[in-house]
Amino acid sequence: MPHFAVITGASSGIGAEFARQLSAQGYDLMLVARRRGRLQQLAAELPCACEIFPADLSQTTECSRLLQALEQRRVDLFVNNAGFGECGCFLETDLEKELEMLDVNVRALHILTKGILQKMQRQGSGALLNVGSSAGLLPAGPYMATYYATKSYVVSLTCATAEELRSQGSSVYVGCLCPGPVDTEFNKVANVRFALPGISAAYCVRRALAGMRRHKTVIVPGPLMAAGMAMSHLVPRGVLIRMAEYQQKRKISR
Ligand SMILES: NC(=O)c1ccc[n+]([C@@H]2O[C@H](COP(=O)([O-])OP(=O)(O)OC[C@H]3O[C@@H](n4cnc5c(N)ncnc54)[C@H](OP(=O)(O)O)[C@@H]3O)[C@@H](O)[C@H]2O)c1
């Protein structure tokens, strides 16, 4: 029987690329996002059994509806990928958009992580990948303050749950993908242009799947970004924050 994977935020970018690569590996899929048309179009292109599940994950009831739809099914892989960012001075950015970001990047991811890990523990196996960001590995990101804070939450939650599962001898895997810039629709949504060149979504997903095979808890795709993140431990916290500030300011001034 083919393996079954669920991908949130599958209507574009990294999520759509997970769908392409997992379908090529023989997975059957469920694709989740708000834009039904995009999901239908992608499902029609893929050479696998592919269901779509249009849902606005900023709504708790929609997260529950997704968990309910999966209740009687075995899920081998769940990719918690839906998310977005926003750039600007914290005193000026839109509160409603930030609260929606907390709802999607933190609240929905939290609800789905708990529900799916409980389910996988009952199943006896499974893998869950949370899509964080290299932003979540840094102490703070001035001019993208809320986004960095949400991604720190993702990294912290994932590392803690991974350690709990490991110490309990569980066969369930949980990991966190922490890319730097990736060329997707992220920028358009965040209303910015990257200050650093991005990697392709295809490369990002190939490295993510390779990291999962090696059961890595934190996966940073790309040798440059991985080296940068490893070296960041040697840099004082205040300097890292000012480096992040410099990059974010360059984005909004472009
Ligand atoms: N691109 C980067 O540089 C980068 C770097 C590090 C981490 N990331 C992370 O990677 C993930 C994917 O982003 P991306 O770069 O692929 O950007 P993207 O192309 O804009 O994709 C974002 C996806 O999230 C979905 N989404 C947003 N709000 C949603 C909601 N309320 N309910 C359901 N789905 C929702 C969008 O679908 P709909 O609009 O159809 O709902 C879309 O499929 C995000 O978590 C992002 O933070 C991106």
The ligand as an SDF file (V2000), in Angstrom:
LIG
                    3D

 48 52  0  0  0  0  0  0  0  0999 V2000
   10.3380   31.4510    1.2480 N   0  0  0  0  0  0  0  0  0  0  0  0
   11.2200   31.5980    2.2200 C   0  0  0  0  0  0  0  0  0  0  0  0
   12.2050   32.3170    2.0770 O   0  0  0  0  0  0  0  0  0  0  0  0
   11.0560   30.8490    3.5170 C   0  0  0  0  0  0  0  0  0  0  0  0
   12.1730   30.7450    4.3530 C   0  0  0  0  0  0  0  0  0  0  0  0
   12.0450   30.0710    5.5530 C   0  0  0  0  0  0  0  0  0  0  0  0
   10.8290   29.5150    5.9030 C   0  0  0  0  0  0  0  0  0  0  0  0
    9.7440   29.6410    5.0750 N   0  0  0  0  0  0  0  0  0  0  0  0
    8.4740   29.0380    5.5020 C   0  0  0  0  0  0  0  0  0  0  0  0
    8.0520   28.1210    4.5340 O   0  0  0  0  0  0  0  0  0  0  0  0
    6.6430   27.9480    4.6250 C   0  0  0  0  0  0  0  0  0  0  0  0
    6.0600   27.9900    3.2170 C   0  0  0  0  0  0  0  0  0  0  0  0
    6.2760   29.2820    2.6810 O   0  0  0  0  0  0  0  0  0  0  0  0
    6.6550   29.5380    1.1540 P   0  0  0  0  0  0  0  0  0  0  0  0
    7.9690   30.1730    1.1170 O   0  0  0  0  0  0  0  0  0  0  0  0
    6.4110   28.3290    0.3420 O   0  0  0  0  0  0  0  0  0  0  0  0
    5.6050   30.7090    0.8100 O   0  0  0  0  0  0  0  0  0  0  0  0
    4.2920   30.7040   -0.1030 P   0  0  0  0  0  0  0  0  0  0  0  0
    4.6370   30.3360   -1.4930 O   0  0  0  0  0  0  0  0  0  0  0  0
    3.6620   32.0420    0.1450 O   0  0  0  0  0  0  0  0  0  0  0  0
    3.3830   29.5390    0.5410 O   0  0  0  0  0  0  0  0  0  0  0  0
    2.7030   29.7040    1.7700 C   0  0  0  0  0  0  0  0  0  0  0  0
    1.6280   28.6450    1.8570 C   0  0  0  0  0  0  0  0  0  0  0  0
    0.9440   28.7780    3.1230 O   0  0  0  0  0  0  0  0  0  0  0  0
   -0.4560   28.7380    2.8830 C   0  0  0  0  0  0  0  0  0  0  0  0
   -1.1950   29.4950    3.8930 N   0  0  0  0  0  0  0  0  0  0  0  0
   -0.9900   30.7650    4.3000 C   0  0  0  0  0  0  0  0  0  0  0  0
   -1.9510   31.1250    5.1640 N   0  0  0  0  0  0  0  0  0  0  0  0
   -2.7900   30.0540    5.3030 C   0  0  0  0  0  0  0  0  0  0  0  0
   -3.9770   29.8090    6.0320 C   0  0  0  0  0  0  0  0  0  0  0  0
   -4.5360   30.7570    6.7920 N   0  0  0  0  0  0  0  0  0  0  0  0
   -4.5620   28.6020    5.9380 N   0  0  0  0  0  0  0  0  0  0  0  0
   -4.0350   27.6250    5.1470 C   0  0  0  0  0  0  0  0  0  0  0  0
   -2.9090   27.7990    4.4240 N   0  0  0  0  0  0  0  0  0  0  0  0
   -2.3100   29.0020    4.4920 C   0  0  0  0  0  0  0  0  0  0  0  0
   -0.6240   29.3750    1.4920 C   0  0  0  0  0  0  0  0  0  0  0  0
   -1.8310   28.8940    0.8850 O   0  0  0  0  0  0  0  0  0  0  0  0
   -3.1570   29.7520    0.6250 P   0  0  0  0  0  0  0  0  0  0  0  0
   -2.7630   31.1800    0.4300 O   0  0  0  0  0  0  0  0  0  0  0  0
   -3.7480   29.1110   -0.5820 O   0  0  0  0  0  0  0  0  0  0  0  0
   -3.9810   29.5150    1.8530 O   0  0  0  0  0  0  0  0  0  0  0  0
    0.5780   28.7800    0.7650 C   0  0  0  0  0  0  0  0  0  0  0  0
    0.2590   27.5060    0.2490 O   0  0  0  0  0  0  0  0  0  0  0  0
    6.1460   29.0400    5.5560 C   0  0  0  0  0  0  0  0  0  0  0  0
    5.8980   28.4880    6.8330 O   0  0  0  0  0  0  0  0  0  0  0  0
    7.3090   30.0180    5.6130 C   0  0  0  0  0  0  0  0  0  0  0  0
    7.3460   30.7480    6.8240 O   0  0  0  0  0  0  0  0  0  0  0  0
    9.8420   30.2890    3.8850 C   0  0  0  0  0  0  0  0  0  0  0  0
  1  2  1  0
  2  3  2  0
  2  4  1  0
  4  5  1  0
  4 48  2  0
  5  6  2  0
  6  7  1  0
  7  8  2  0
  8  9  1  0
  8 48  1  0
  9 10  1  0
  9 46  1  0
 10 11  1  0
 11 12  1  0
 11 44  1  0
 12 13  1  0
 13 14  1  0
 14 15  2  0
 14 16  1  0
 14 17  1  0
 17 18  1  0
 18 19  2  0
 18 20  1  0
 18 21  1  0
 21 22  1  0
 22 23  1  0
 23 24  1  0
 23 42  1  0
 24 25  1  0
 25 26  1  0
 25 36  1  0
 26 27  1  0
 26 35  1  0
 27 28  2  0
 28 29  1  0
 29 30  1  0
 29 35  2  0
 30 31  1  0
 30 32  2  0
 32 33  1  0
 33 34  2  0
 34 35  1  0
 36 37  1  0
 36 42  1  0
 37 38  1  0
 38 39  2  0
 38 40  1  0
 38 41  1  0
 42 43  1  0
 44 45  1  0
 44 46  1  0
 46 47  1  0
M  CHG  2   8   1  16  -1
M  END
$$$$
